[in-house]
Amino acid sequence: MNAAYGFGGVSSSEGAGGNSPFLRPENMVHQTMPMRIKPAPRDSKISRVMGWGAAALMSALIVGSLGGCASSPKNPPDTKEQVAPIATPAAPAPTVTAAAPPKVEVGQTIIQARSRWVSVGWDTLPGLQQDTMGLGWRAWIKSCERSASMAPALATLCPQAMALANADTAGQRAWMFRHLQPYRVESLQGETQGLLTAYYEPVLDVSRTPTTRFNVPLYAPPANLATRKPWYTRKEMDTLPEAKAALSGRALVYLADPVDAMVLQIQGSGRIRVQQADGSFRTSRLAFAGTNEQPYKSVGKWLLDQGLTKDATWPGIKDWLARNPQRMQELLWSNPRMVFFREEALSNSDLDAGPRGAQGVALSAGRSIAVDPGSIPYGTPVWISSSGPQTQLQQLVVAQDTGSAITGAVRADYFAGSGAQAGDLAGRLKQPLQMWVLWPK
């Protein structure tokens, strides 16, 4: 899924108010990052307790049958995680039993291109015993269905993970304890706290033909897009005859509000509803298909720089526009970037699935995140902890998407789902973040 800088209008890289990624290309093939493992610095505390004796002790602790599910996580009230049932593979599921977190060797370091991972004990993960694992596990299985895009070390565990699709929380957690090692994600300079924002999929009513109400076009890529780089700016597309001629016949649908059109371009994907002759509505998806390759300029930052607002969240931007409708075109033209779309049909089985992320799998509301792939490879299960005024999150998620504004070690964009309530969270969420990757032992 492609998306632009902040849904709230300001790129995080610009230092104010932004949320969502700016360029989230679809079906990006992950290139495995070279990794090297080195001992921890001398002042690190390394406990070497994973020898034969510890393994024997672990075996003695793992007894009984699979336990019951833990209590539900604190998911945002506006995110509905609807996931289609996943059939159990024909192969028998591995035998697992509930267990307490084992003692592990800590302080070992894995270096990535833009982060370092430091091994820690399972007991350092906040909320580990409270999260209901199933929804995060199902998101991980979606990544496993495209295991060729994952790091080989993770892909080798996919058959076992898929066999546990219908296991209970205790069984899934026990399997993680046996096969995965948590690593705290840090910057290369050792910073452990970063930023969590959110993005979502808008749902908008549209018309196939221009009308008095629906008169804002959303375009497919123009035929001559590749011949001119960068292509025309947003303002030039509205004013220059040659740009208008290149876009003639390329309109897919028409919206009623130019602000909604920009929101859709910022998010990079959305659902559209078209009224049929019998009065019913048909829903499809507009997916990212390219840009004019002009630089992105945050409309929120434009407002801040001129001292026109102190609230660069999207609700704040909409409030300013309601009070200054005569300046709407000026605000829109402040961002020269334009996004082009393609339409995708939605079957009944697709209605609960999110758009495809950069890994090429459908995103799961509340369980998929966009990351910097130079910090965390696609398909990696990640534990996140984030507390703030908008939501409290301590749960399993999966790195399945990216965006050019999502850069750095401890940085994630949280897929909130579809519709207005998810959009409200995406427009406001900006709070501290800690992350732990769960990597094969």
Number of C-alpha atoms within 10 A of each C-alpha: 32 28 29 32 29 34 37 33 28 27 27 20 15 13 9 18 27 30 35 38 32 24 25 27 22 21 15 16 13 16 13 15 15 9 12 10 13 11 12 16 11 8 7 11 12 17 11 12 14 15 10 9 10 15 15 11 12 18 11 10 14 14 12 10 12 18 15 11 17 15 11 10 18 15 18 16 10 17 19 17 17 15 15 12 9 12 10 14 13 7 10 10 17 14 10 20 18 22 22 15 17 19 18 21 17 21 24 18 21 19 19 22 16 18 22 26 27 22 24 21 17 21 15 11 20 17 17 19 20 16 23 22 24 19 22 23 25 24 26 27 22 21 27 23 17 15 20 13 21 24 17 11 11 20 20 14 15 19 17 14 21 23 18 25 21 18 22 18 25 23 24 22 24 20 20 18 21 16 12 17 20 28 26 23 29 24 20 17 10 13 14 17 18 19 20 25 31 29 33 33 28 24 20 19 17 24 21 14 13 16 12 6 12 18 17 20 22 24 20 22 21 19 10 10 17 11 8 10 10 14 20 21 21 19 18 15 18 12 11 12 11 12 18 14 12 15 19 11 11 16 19 18 22 22 23 19 15 18 18 15 17 20 21 27 26 29 30 31 30 25 24 21 16 17 15 10 7 6 8 9 13 13 17 19 22 24 23 28 19 21 19 21 17 17 13 17 20 29 26 28 26 18 20 17 11 8 9 14 16 13 17 28 25 25 16 18 21 15 13 18 15 12 9 10 12 10 12 14 12 12 18 18 16 19 19 19 26 24 28 22 23 16 18 12 11 15 10 8 9 13 14 19 20 26 27 22 27 26 29 22 23 21 28 31 27 27 26 29 28 31 28 25 25 17 24 29 25 32 29 22 27 25 24 23 19 21 14 13 9 15 15 15 21 22 26 28 27 31 30 33 35 30 25 19 25 30 20 22 30 28 26 30 28 27 28 31 31 23 17 15 18 24 25 20 24 29 26 23 26 25 16 16 20 24 25 26 25 23 18 16 11
